[in-house]
Amino acid sequence: MAKAASIKIKLLSSADTGYFYVAKKNSRTQTDKLVKKKYDPVAKKHVEFRETKIK
C-alpha cells in the first residue's frame, strides 16, 4: 500500500503561550518547515506559528 502524501502537523505559537493549530501539509511538495502568521487568542494578537511534530 502506498504512503500518504499529506501528513498532520502541529503549528505551535512563537509567543510561548502553548496555543497550537493542527494543519495538513503535503510532505512531498513542501519539504521545509511551515511558518504561518495566525491569531493567538491567549496572547490576543497575531504571531508566527511554527511547525512541530504531533506526539
Buried (B, 14 or more C-beta within 10 A) or exposed (E): EEEEEEBEBBBBBBBEBEBBBEBEBEEEEEEEEEEEEEEBEEBEEEBBBBBEEEE
